[in-house]
Amino acid sequence: MSGSRSLWLLLIRHFTGYGGAECWGNPQEVSGWLWVPKGDRPGCDLPQGCPVPTMDPEVSLLLQCPQGGLLEEQVRAELSPAYDRRPLPGGDKAIAAVWESRLQAQPWLFDAPKFRLHSATLVPAGSPGPQLLLHLGLTSYRDFLGTNWASSASWLQQQGSADWGDKQAYLADPLGVGAALATSDDFLVFLRRSQQVAEAPGLVDVPGGHPEPQAVCPGDSLLHKDFPGELVVHELFSSVLQEICDEAEMWAVGTDRWDPWPQVNLPLLTLSQPLLLGIARNETSAGRASAEFYIQCSLTSEQVRKYYMSGGPEAHESTGIIFVETQSVWRLQETEMWAELCPSAKGAIFLYNRVQGSPT
């Protein structure tokens, strides 16, 4: 490769579930290495409040945590019926109709409760006590399919703005979690989603899933008053660890079969305490929110790869594992890989770059 322009290396390694490897980049370039121009890092200032558009229309940033992220003890949650979605104009019969239609096509689906993010507030810097307050309601997978994923989602957002001054008022908005998982040799971990899942099949994602209300309060009749805020926050932080480990076997919301969410199959003791980076909205599913975390792993990328492969392709909702150098992630949007990322992964990368990442 010629030219006097200063260049730097972006290394992307992709291992499939069957032991093969794939690399992005121009085939004429050195195999396995993608060269991109060096430049200045974008600024990281993000005003709080309304979602902030990014350079990608598929994702917006709802909230950015202080530099370095927040620990579990710095976050507080408050559950209330006031934070549930509003009943649809004319009633919720449309949700029931969508659900019945999906059950006819996929009779193995079943409903499950989820936490709903209504809003999040950062306290002023230097204030004592928790730095972030999450206002949460309760929702369900059924309501998610009948609102965020319904053909009427855009209309519901318009009506929410007109009726309540909140375009998310009528949407289920189940809160997800995702992880920027860093290895000890400075790579971030990505997974290629299976073609068998209903949402973002075949795209590249970060490890993630959902916090589960029934992990905090088992049973079918869930009441907001039964959820202590500190236990909800603990579930939020612990759920993202579970999604990386090999212990959690659960129904993946939006999948076509019984399967775990994309996991890396790592021992829990190899993972650091999660740091909350912020909250991103997936604009392809009408603004569904995901809390994005940073987690450090004590294993090298090669050790992580071996753990992942030991699970076998049937043990994952993913078909391959991908490693990207942390020093290069802040320019990932300029590579061919960016088009392969699902919105949740893009949100995680935007927040990682603003809160945790720094080029060298």
C-alpha positions in Angstrom: 0.0 0.0 0.0 1.5 3.3 -1.1 1.0 7.0 -0.2 2.4 9.5 2.3 -0.8 9.9 4.3 -0.4 8.6 7.9 -2.2 5.3 8.4 -3.0 3.1 11.3 -4.2 -0.5 11.6 -7.6 -1.8 12.3 -7.5 -5.5 13.0 -10.7 -7.5 12.8 -10.7 -11.2 13.3 -13.8 -13.2 12.7 -14.1 -16.9 13.8 -17.2 -18.8 12.7 -18.9 -21.4 14.9 -17.3 -24.1 12.8 -13.7 -22.9 13.2 -13.3 -20.9 10.0 -12.2 -17.3 9.8 -13.4 -14.3 7.8 -12.0 -10.8 7.5 -13.5 -7.5 6.3 -11.5 -5.3 4.0 -10.3 -5.0 0.4 -9.1 -8.4 -0.9 -6.1 -6.7 -2.3 -4.9 -5.6 1.1 -2.9 -7.7 3.5 -5.0 -10.7 4.5 -6.7 -10.1 7.9 -5.7 -6.5 8.1 -7.8 -3.4 7.2 -6.0 -0.1 6.7 -7.9 3.2 7.3 -6.8 6.8 7.5 -5.7 8.2 10.9 -7.7 11.2 12.2 -8.8 13.1 15.2 -11.2 11.5 17.6 -14.8 12.9 17.6 -15.9 15.0 20.6 -17.8 13.3 23.3 -20.0 16.0 24.8 -23.6 14.8 24.9 -26.5 16.9 26.3 -28.8 14.9 28.5 -32.6 14.7 28.1 -34.1 14.0 24.7 -32.5 11.3 22.5 -29.5 12.7 20.6 -29.2 11.6 16.9 -25.9 9.9 16.0 -24.3 9.7 12.6 -26.4 6.6 12.0 -30.2 6.8 11.7 -30.7 3.4 13.2 -29.7 4.5 16.7 -29.9 7.5 19.0 -28.4 8.1 22.4 -30.9 8.7 25.3 -28.3 9.1 28.0 -24.5 9.2 28.4 -23.0 8.4 31.8 -20.0 10.4 33.2 -16.6 9.5 31.9 -15.6 6.0 32.9 -19.2 4.8 33.5 -21.3 4.1 36.6 -21.1 1.2 39.1 -24.2 -0.6 40.4 -24.2 1.3 43.7 -24.3 4.6 41.7 -27.6 3.7 40.1 -31.1 3.8 41.6 -34.4 2.5 40.1 -38.0 3.5 40.9 -40.9 1.3 39.7 -44.4 2.7 39.4 -47.6 2.1 37.3 -47.1 5.8 36.2 -44.2 4.6 34.1 -46.1 1.9 32.2 -47.1 2.5 28.6 -50.5 4.2 28.1 -53.4 2.2 26.8 -53.7 2.5 23.1 -56.3 4.9 21.6 -59.4 2.9 21.2 -58.1 0.1 23.5 -55.5 -2.7 23.3 -57.5 -4.9 20.9 -54.9 -4.3 18.2 -52.1 -5.7 20.5 -54.2 -8.9 21.1 -54.8 -9.2 17.3 -51.1 -9.0 16.6 -50.3 -11.5 19.3 -52.9 -14.0 18.1 -51.6 -13.7 14.5 -48.0 -14.4 15.7 -49.1 -17.4 17.8 -50.8 -18.9 14.8 -47.6 -18.7 12.8 -45.3 -19.5 15.7 -47.3 -21.5 18.3 -44.2 -22.1 20.5 -44.0 -18.4 21.5 -45.1 -17.3 24.9 -45.5 -14.0 26.7 -43.0 -12.9 29.4 -42.8 -9.8 31.6 -40.1 -7.2 31.0 -39.0 -3.9 32.5 -40.1 -0.8 30.6 -37.9 2.2 30.6 -39.9 5.4 30.9 -37.1 7.9 31.6 -33.6 8.3 33.1 -32.2 11.2 35.0 -28.5 12.0 35.8 -28.0 14.0 39.0 -25.6 17.0 38.8 -21.9 16.1 39.1 -20.6 16.1 42.6 -24.0 15.5 44.2 -24.0 12.8 47.0 -25.7 9.5 46.6 -26.6 7.7 43.3 -25.7 9.4 40.1 -28.5 8.0 38.0 -32.2 7.4 38.6 -34.1 5.0 36.3 -37.9 5.4 36.1 -39.2 1.9 35.2 -42.6 0.3 34.5 -43.6 -3.2 33.6 -44.4 -4.4 30.1 -44.3 -7.7 28.2 -43.1 -9.4 25.0 -46.7 -9.5 23.8 -47.0 -5.7 24.1 -43.6 -5.3 22.4 -44.8 -7.2 19.3 -48.1 -5.2 19.3 -46.5 -1.8 19.6 -42.8 -1.3 18.9 -42.8 -4.1 16.2 -46.3 -3.4 14.8 -46.8 -1.8 11.4 -48.5 1.1 13.3 -45.5 1.9 15.4 -44.7 5.2 13.7 -48.4 6.3 14.0 -48.3 5.4 17.7 -45.3 7.6 18.2 -47.1 10.5 16.5 -50.1 9.9 18.6 -48.0 9.7 21.8 -46.5 13.1 21.0 -49.9 14.6 20.3 -51.7 13.1 23.2 -49.1 13.1 26.0 -46.1 15.0 24.7 -44.1 11.8 24.7 -43.7 9.8 21.5 -43.0 6.6 23.4 -46.1 6.9 25.6 -48.0 4.1 23.8 -45.0 1.8 23.2 -43.9 -1.2 25.3 -40.2 -0.3 25.2 -38.8 -3.3 27.0 -35.4 -2.4 28.4 -32.5 -4.5 27.0 -28.8 -4.8 28.0 -25.7 -5.0 26.0 -21.9 -5.2 26.8 -18.8 -3.8 25.3 -16.7 -6.8 26.4 -12.9 -6.2 26.4 -10.3 -8.9 26.5 -7.0 -8.6 28.4 -5.1 -8.1 25.1 -7.4 -5.2 24.2 -10.0 -6.5 21.8 -13.8 -6.0 21.9 -15.9 -9.0 21.4 -18.8 -9.2 18.9 -21.0 -12.1 17.9 -22.7 -12.9 14.6 -26.4 -13.6 15.3 -28.0 -16.7 14.0 -30.2 -16.7 10.9 -32.8 -18.5 13.1 -33.7 -15.4 15.2 -36.5 -13.1 14.2 -34.7 -9.8 15.1 -31.5 -8.8 13.2 -30.8 -12.3 11.8 -27.3 -12.7 10.5 -26.1 -9.3 11.8 -23.2 -8.7 14.2 -24.1 -7.8 17.8 -22.5 -7.4 21.2 -23.4 -9.9 23.9 -26.8 -8.9 25.4 -30.3 -9.6 26.3 -32.8 -8.4 28.9 -33.1 -8.0 32.7 -35.9 -10.3 33.8 -38.6 -9.1 36.3 -39.3 -12.7 37.3 -35.7 -13.1 38.4 -36.4 -10.4 41.0 -40.0 -11.4 41.9 -41.0 -14.9 40.8 -44.6 -15.5 39.9 -47.2 -14.6 37.4 -49.0 -11.8 39.2 -46.4 -9.0 39.3 -47.1 -5.7 41.1 -44.9 -2.7 40.9 -44.8 -2.4 44.7 -43.2 -5.9 45.0 -40.0 -4.8 43.3 -37.4 -3.2 45.6 -35.4 -0.7 43.6 -32.0 -2.0 44.7 -32.9 -5.5 43.6 -34.0 -4.3 40.2 -30.7 -2.4 39.7 -28.9 -5.6 40.8 -30.8 -7.6 38.2 -30.0 -5.0 35.5 -26.2 -5.3 36.2 -26.2 -9.0 36.8 -28.2 -9.8 33.7 -25.6 -8.5 31.4 -23.0 -10.8 33.1 -25.3 -13.7 32.7 -25.6 -13.0 29.0 -21.8 -13.4 28.7 -21.6 -16.5 30.8 -22.6 -20.1 30.2 -25.0 -20.4 33.1 -28.1 -18.6 31.6 -30.4 -20.6 29.5 -33.5 -18.6 28.7 -36.1 -17.9 26.1 -34.7 -15.2 23.8 -37.2 -12.5 23.1 -37.9 -12.4 19.4 -36.4 -15.8 18.6 -38.0 -18.6 16.7 -36.9 -21.4 19.0 -35.8 -22.2 22.6 -32.3 -20.7 22.7 -30.1 -18.5 24.9 -29.3 -15.0 23.9 -25.9 -14.5 22.2 -23.4 -15.7 24.8 -19.7 -16.1 24.9 -19.6 -19.0 27.4 -17.1 -17.4 29.8 -16.6 -18.2 33.5 -18.1 -15.5 35.7 -14.9 -15.1 37.7 -13.1 -13.8 34.6 -15.4 -10.8 34.3 -15.2 -7.4 36.0 -18.0 -5.5 37.6 -20.1 -3.9 34.8 -19.8 -0.2 34.3 -22.9 1.4 32.9 -22.0 3.6 29.8 -25.4 4.9 29.0 -28.7 4.2 27.2 -29.2 3.9 23.5 -32.4 3.7 21.5 -32.9 1.3 18.6 -34.8 3.4 16.0 -35.6 0.4 13.8 -37.9 -0.9 16.6 -39.5 2.5 17.4 -37.0 3.6 19.9 -36.7 0.6 22.2 -34.0 1.3 24.8 -30.9 -0.7 25.8 -28.6 -0.1 28.7 -25.0 -0.5 27.4 -22.2 -1.6 29.7 -18.4 -2.0 29.7 -17.0 -5.2 31.1 -13.3 -6.2 31.3 -12.4 -9.9 30.9 -9.2 -11.3 32.4 -8.8 -13.7 29.4 -7.0 -13.0 26.1 -8.9 -13.0 22.8 -7.6 -16.5 22.0 -8.8 -17.8 25.4 -12.2 -16.2 24.8 -12.4 -17.8 21.4 -11.7 -21.3 22.8 -14.4 -20.9 25.5 -16.9 -19.7 22.9 -16.1 -22.6 20.5 -16.3 -25.1 23.4 -20.1 -24.5 23.6 -20.6 -25.7 20.0 -22.8 -24.0 17.4 -26.1 -25.4 18.9 -25.3 -23.8 22.3 -25.5 -20.3 21.0 -27.9 -17.9 19.3 -24.8 -16.8 17.4 -22.7 -18.5 14.7 -19.4 -16.7 15.0 -17.2 -14.6 17.3 -15.4 -11.4 16.1 -12.6 -9.5 17.8 -11.8 -5.8 17.1 -8.9 -3.9 18.6 -10.1 -1.5 21.2 -7.8 1.3 19.9 -9.5 1.0 16.6 -13.2 0.8 17.6 -13.7 4.6 17.5 -13.2 4.5 13.7 -15.3 1.4 13.2 -18.1 3.4 11.5 -15.7 4.0 8.6 -15.2 0.3 7.9 -17.3 -2.2 6.0 -18.1 -4.0 9.3 -20.4 -1.1 10.4 -23.1 -2.1 7.9 -23.0 -5.6 9.5 -23.8 -4.3 13.0 -27.3 -4.4 14.4 -28.6 -1.2 16.0 -28.0 -2.4 19.6 -24.3 -3.0 18.8 -24.0 0.5 17.2 -25.4 2.0 20.3 -22.9 0.2 22.4 -20.0 1.3 20.3 -21.1 5.0 20.2 -21.3 5.0 24.1 -18.1 3.0 24.5 -16.3 5.6 22.4 -17.7 8.5 24.3 -17.5 7.2 27.9 -14.8 4.5 28.0 -12.8 4.2 24.9 -9.8 6.3 23.9 -7.5 6.0 20.9 -3.8 5.6 21.3 
